[in-house]
Amino acid sequence: MLSTDTVRTYKPDLRAYALGPAALQLRRQETLFAPFAAWDAAGARWFGYSTFWVNRLSAVPEHLGVEVDGSAPGLANLVRYVLR
């Protein structure tokens, strides 16, 4: 389990997203981040992750200056995206 408490910050602070590559020993380019919230997808893109927004509520995308790599309403779509 990763917690932003260890770096004493919250997302979308880039230090929060840096926890993943450090813990998993992966480069950020090797990681697909799949958040529920659009703002979290934007923070992940700013950090350098590929992103797939799991938009379960069919929310209107926020205008935050970045685009997600993929988006769909459920996790089954995420699996199809990864396996494509």
C-alpha positions in Angstrom: 0.0 0.0 0.0 1.2 3.4 -0.9 0.2 6.5 1.0 0.9 10.2 0.3 1.4 10.5 4.1 4.9 9.3 3.6 5.7 12.4 1.5 3.4 14.7 3.5 1.4 15.9 0.5 -1.7 15.2 -1.5 -2.4 14.6 -5.2 -2.1 16.3 -7.6 1.4 17.1 -6.1 3.9 15.4 -8.4 5.6 13.9 -5.3 2.5 11.8 -4.7 2.6 10.3 -8.2 6.4 9.6 -7.8 5.6 7.1 -5.0 4.5 4.5 -7.6 7.7 4.2 -9.7 9.8 4.3 -6.5 7.9 1.5 -4.9 7.4 -0.6 -8.0 10.9 0.1 -9.4 9.3 1.1 -12.8 9.8 4.1 -14.9 6.8 6.4 -15.1 6.6 5.6 -18.8 6.0 2.0 -18.0 3.0 2.8 -15.8 -0.7 3.1 -16.7 -2.6 5.1 -14.1 -6.3 4.5 -14.0 -8.1 7.0 -11.7 -11.8 7.6 -11.1 -11.4 11.4 -11.0 -10.5 13.5 -14.0 -8.4 15.8 -11.9 -6.4 12.8 -10.8 -5.9 11.8 -14.4 -4.6 15.3 -15.2 -2.1 15.1 -12.3 -0.9 11.7 -13.5 -0.4 13.1 -17.0 1.5 16.1 -15.7 3.8 13.6 -13.9 4.3 11.6 -17.1 2.1 8.5 -16.6 0.0 7.1 -19.4 -3.6 7.5 -18.2 -6.9 5.8 -18.6 -9.8 7.7 -16.9 -12.4 5.2 -15.5 -15.3 7.6 -15.9 -18.0 5.6 -14.1 -20.3 8.6 -13.8 -20.0 9.7 -17.4 -18.8 13.1 -16.1 -17.9 15.9 -18.5 -14.1 16.1 -18.9 -12.5 19.0 -17.0 -10.4 21.4 -18.9 -7.0 21.1 -17.2 -4.6 21.4 -20.1 -3.9 17.7 -20.7 -5.7 14.9 -22.4 -6.0 11.3 -21.1 -4.8 8.4 -23.3 -8.1 6.6 -22.9 -11.4 6.8 -21.1 -14.4 4.6 -20.6 -17.1 4.1 -18.0 -15.8 0.8 -16.5 -13.0 -1.5 -15.6 -13.9 -4.0 -18.3 -13.1 -1.2 -20.8 -9.8 -0.7 -19.0 -8.9 -4.4 -19.5 -9.7 -4.1 -23.2 -7.6 -0.9 -23.5 -4.6 -2.7 -21.9 -4.9 -5.8 -24.0 -5.3 -3.9 -27.3 
